[in-house]
Amino acid sequence: MYELIVFDWDGTLMDSTALIAGSLQSACRDVGAPVPSDADARYVIGLNLADILRHVAPDIDPEVQARLIERYRYHFTAGEQSPLFEGIADLLAELHGSGKRLAVATGKSRRGLQLALDRTGLGRLFEFTRCADEGFAKPHPGMLHAILDYTGVEASRAVMVGDTTHDLQLAANAGVDAIAVLYGAHHPELLDTHGAIARCATVAELRQCLIAA
């Protein structure tokens, strides 16, 4: 039985993959940087912004990099607000009501996550949240270590739920079990390259897995 369930945010709880990838591609186009393919733009979701830039535009100078960040933020905030995946709000409320302790480990900034929590009204359900701008980013284990330290939960009593290999590697680096969801940013075949105790194709499958966990 797991006492603590740690969720990634984008692509796991919120259907924001298309917005993030599209904003990154538009930003690169705005500053004349090579535009990443859909697969490459989706691959970097979950990393912090600095690591994203190293992947998609490693050779641009600092001035262009600053403009790229500004344009990415512009397109992201100007885009249509992303919804939660259908069934996620009910699942989180059910888990919380059953006594499970919930947390978030995300590549979002603190400001970005707080806006999402305020908009969705989910903040009250999470005991602790950790963002990429508050320490080491994924897949360094620092995020999960901070969550485990705060909650006092042993690694063997926690599970990480995520949609990318970055999430699965984060869990492995922290000695925590992982559940992969297949409806997010990374292709199922890519997720198969990393260990997970379960792979869930839908939110309904994730519910069955977590309620039993």
Phi, psi and omega in degrees: 000129177270134178273326186236131176244121181253125182252139159290164181258287185292127179085350179246309177258323183246138182275069188246007184300312183296321180294316181296311181297316180294322178294321178294316179296317180295321179296317178298319179296321181298323185260005178079018177273157177304133182273120181293150175294168177303317182296317180292322180293325179284330183298323187276355178298132183106338175278164174283168188298322180298317179290325176300314181295323178296330179281314190265337182214066187289342189253006182279152182280165186303324181295316179292324178300317179297319178294322179298317178298316181298318181290324176299312180297324177299308183295324181294316182284334180279342182287166178295136182299134183281141178271162166292150172299144181302128179096348184292315181300317179293321180297314181296318178296321179294316179297314179299317180293335180275358178100002176291143176266132187241144178214169179231135170234111190225153173281356178291159171286163177301318180297316181295318179293318181298321176299318180293319178295319180295318183291322183273342183074019184268352187304326183293342184275342186257128181287326183204145176227148181224133185244165185293335182268015181246013181160212179289143179268168176301145004265016174302141184286358185306320180301310181290324177300318180296320180293316179295319179298317182293316185276339183075017181271136176290149182303325182290347181254013181236155177221141179256133178245122182205168185248004182230162175295334177297320178292317181293322178289323174304312180298314181298319181294333181264000181072031183244141175295157181225147171241128179262133171258138189260007183257010186255223191283321186263141181295144179307324180295325177290319178296331180295344181280354180234148183289144174205149180282342178201155175231123188243122183278340183220166176295325178298318177294321178297319178300313180301320182292315186283325178295329180275346189285000000 
